[in-house]
Amino acid sequence: MAGRSTDEPQREQPEAVRVLLSRTAVRQFTDQPVGDDLVGPMSEALVAAPSASNRQAWAFVLVRDRRVVRLVQAFSPGVLATPPLIVVACFDRSRGVGDTGERYDECLLCVAMAVQNLLLAAHALGLGGCPVASFRERPLRRVLGLPAHIDPILLVSVGHPVRLNPHPVRRDPSEVIHHDVWSGGDAPRAR
Ligand SMILES: Cc1cc2nc3c(=O)[nH]c(=O)nc-3n(C[C@H](O)[C@H](O)[C@H](O)COP(=O)(O)O)c2cc1C
């Protein structure tokens, strides 16, 4: 795979672009708690995300109680170290259906957009985080007491990073971005 490191020096960028280019997944955290002063702006960032038809068909459970964090972690192989905060990002099915019963499956994407906002806000605030899809839904529902119309989609572990990881190699933009029309022929053979 052609790739490049996004750790390479970037030319002068606006602050917001610098933040999103420097974010990497953080999976190891110090014991320092995540206080309300940090939870506040991250909560604002979550709900500032774009959403299909502005339906905002999302809901979030912010878990900071150490006992509950450990219970969630027990059912989530993707949460490697015990973080001080786990954000459980959910799809609210009651808002993903229109007045005449039409389904808004695209609302699932909005949950992902909110999670990206959260990751960027966390990074800008000096925290780190990692989205985690590897969890067992049934026990997670039970631990959190989620109602039937709320589906957990992603967990996000958040905390003060032990260290910042280097960027994993990225595919080069020229390999994945086409201008005006598709260029470059058919798909490569499956590896
Ligand atoms: C939808 C989704 C699910 C993910 N699930 C996991 C997971 O279960 N465990 C994990 O360690 N990382 C998980 N990640 C994090 C990715 O491994 C990580 O984002 C990717 O390797 C790129 O690294 P970067 O975030 O540092 O750029 C997930 C990321 C996404 C977007």
Ligand as a Chemical Component Dictionary entry (heavy atoms), coordinates in Angstrom:
data_LIG
# 
_chem_comp.id                   LIG 
_chem_comp.type                 NON-POLYMER 
_chem_comp.pdbx_formal_charge   0 
_chem_comp.three_letter_code    LIG 
# 
loop_
_chem_comp_atom.comp_id 
_chem_comp_atom.atom_id 
_chem_comp_atom.alt_atom_id 
_chem_comp_atom.type_symbol 
_chem_comp_atom.charge 
_chem_comp_atom.model_Cartn_x 
_chem_comp_atom.model_Cartn_y 
_chem_comp_atom.model_Cartn_z 
_chem_comp_atom.pdbx_ordinal 
LIG C1  C1  C 0 -15.702 2.546  13.751 1  
LIG C2  C2  C 0 -14.380 2.350  14.467 2  
LIG C3  C3  C 0 -14.228 1.290  15.331 3  
LIG C4  C4  C 0 -13.026 1.120  16.042 4  
LIG N1  N1  N 0 -12.940 0.094  16.944 5  
LIG C5  C5  C 0 -11.788 -0.059 17.638 6  
LIG C6  C6  C 0 -11.690 -1.108 18.614 7  
LIG O1  O1  O 0 -12.615 -1.870 18.836 8  
LIG N2  N2  N 0 -10.524 -1.226 19.297 9  
LIG C7  C7  C 0 -9.474  -0.362 19.082 10 
LIG O2  O2  O 0 -8.430  -0.498 19.743 11 
LIG N3  N3  N 0 -9.539  0.646  18.157 12 
LIG C8  C8  C 0 -10.664 0.814  17.442 13 
LIG N4  N4  N 0 -10.769 1.837  16.525 14 
LIG C9  C9  C 0 -9.641  2.774  16.352 15 
LIG C10 C10 C 0 -8.847  2.482  15.080 16 
LIG O3  O3  O 0 -8.079  1.313  15.264 17 
LIG C11 C11 C 0 -7.936  3.688  14.731 18 
LIG O4  O4  O 0 -8.733  4.828  14.574 19 
LIG C12 C12 C 0 -7.157  3.420  13.449 20 
LIG O5  O5  O 0 -6.190  2.420  13.665 21 
LIG C13 C13 C 0 -6.446  4.672  12.943 22 
LIG O6  O6  O 0 -5.601  5.185  13.948 23 
LIG P1  P1  P 0 -5.717  6.701  14.430 24 
LIG O7  O7  O 0 -7.096  6.882  15.037 25 
LIG O8  O8  O 0 -4.614  6.849  15.446 26 
LIG O9  O9  O 0 -5.536  7.593  13.254 27 
LIG C14 C14 C 0 -11.944 2.028  15.820 28 
LIG C15 C15 C 0 -12.115 3.090  14.936 29 
LIG C16 C16 C 0 -13.308 3.262  14.267 30 
LIG C17 C17 C 0 -13.471 4.445  13.332 31 
# 
loop_
_chem_comp_bond.comp_id 
_chem_comp_bond.atom_id_1 
_chem_comp_bond.atom_id_2 
_chem_comp_bond.value_order 
_chem_comp_bond.pdbx_ordinal 
LIG C1  C2  SING 1  
LIG C2  C3  SING 2  
LIG C2  C16 DOUB 3  
LIG C3  C4  DOUB 4  
LIG C4  N1  SING 5  
LIG C4  C14 SING 6  
LIG N1  C5  DOUB 7  
LIG C5  C6  SING 8  
LIG C5  C8  SING 9  
LIG C6  O1  DOUB 10 
LIG C6  N2  SING 11 
LIG N2  C7  SING 12 
LIG C7  O2  DOUB 13 
LIG C7  N3  SING 14 
LIG N3  C8  DOUB 15 
LIG C8  N4  SING 16 
LIG N4  C9  SING 17 
LIG N4  C14 SING 18 
LIG C9  C10 SING 19 
LIG C10 O3  SING 20 
LIG C10 C11 SING 21 
LIG C11 O4  SING 22 
LIG C11 C12 SING 23 
LIG C12 O5  SING 24 
LIG C12 C13 SING 25 
LIG C13 O6  SING 26 
LIG O6  P1  SING 27 
LIG P1  O7  DOUB 28 
LIG P1  O8  SING 29 
LIG P1  O9  SING 30 
LIG C14 C15 DOUB 31 
LIG C15 C16 SING 32 
LIG C16 C17 SING 33 
# 
